[in-house]
Amino acid sequence: MIWAPRADKIEPGTKGTFSFKAGGKSVTKTLVLEAMYNYFTADLSGPSDPLLALLRGKGEVTVSADKYGTASFPLKGSGAAIGKGLAECGKGSGGEAD
């Protein structure tokens, strides 16, 4: 999982707490700024990670962190994309249809 909010002036390895909200559900994760691409990344527990479940939903997700702001994006096609990614990594089967 990646996220790149205004991360151009902070050091790699910086951690931030981000809230993901969609479909009446909320998941909070600690993300770490990755050095190579300057994106915040999250470690996921596997195919059944609560954040993946939330991102497989429909509608829109809002991601926010006090220090880094808020962004929203549509989830259309996310279930299929996540399923394909997991299948390519050998960590699961196909995703749910959107």
N, C-alpha and C positions, 0 to 999 in steps of 0.2 A: 504494500500500500504506500502511495506517495502523496505528498502535499507540499506545495511550494509557495507559501504566503510571505511576501516581503522578507525573504530569507537572505537577501544579498549582503547584509551588513552584520551578520552574526557568525560565530565561529562553528565549524563542523564539530559535532559531538554535543552541541547544545540540545537540551531536552525541553519539551513543552507538553503541557496537558491539553488535549484537544477533545472537544465534544462533537459527536456525530449524531444528528437528529433527523429521523425520517419516519413517516408512517406512524407517528405517535410513540415511537421508541427512541431511546437514547443510549449511546455507548460512549464511554470515555476511555481514551487510550493515551499513554505517554509515547510521544514520537521523538525521534532523535534526528538531528540534521546530519544528513549524509554528505560526505565531502565531495565526491566526484561530480554529482549533478546539482548539488545545493538544494536538495529536496528533503523534507521531513519524511521519515519512513517509520513504519510500525512493524513490530514482530507480531505475527499472527499464530495462534495456537494450533491451527490446522484447518481443514475444510469446514469444520463446524464452528469456527470462531464467531463470536457474537457480532463483530464488526462486519464480517463477510455476509452473515445473515441479514444484517441491516442494509448493506449495499446491494443485496440481491432484490430488494423491494422495488416498488413502483413509485412514481411521483418524483420527488426532489429530496436531496439530502442537503442539510446545512451543516457546515463544519466551522467550529469557532474555538478560539483560544483568546483569553484576555489580552495577552501580550502581542498576538499576531493577527488579530482581526477575524472577520467572518467571510465565508464564501458559500455560495450555493450552486449546485449543479444537478441536472436531471439524471435519473437513474434508468432511463429508457435503454434497454439492451444490456444492462449491467449483469443480470443473471446469466445470460448466455456467455458474456465475455469472461466472467469469473469462472464459470464452468469450463470453458475452453482453456483458460490459463491453468486451472487445477489439473485438468486432464493432461496438458502438455508437460506439466511438472511431475506427473505420475502420482499426484496426491489426492485424486478424487475422480468422480465421474462428472458428466455433463451437468449444466446448471438448469434452473427452472426457467420456463418461458416467461417473458415479460408480456 
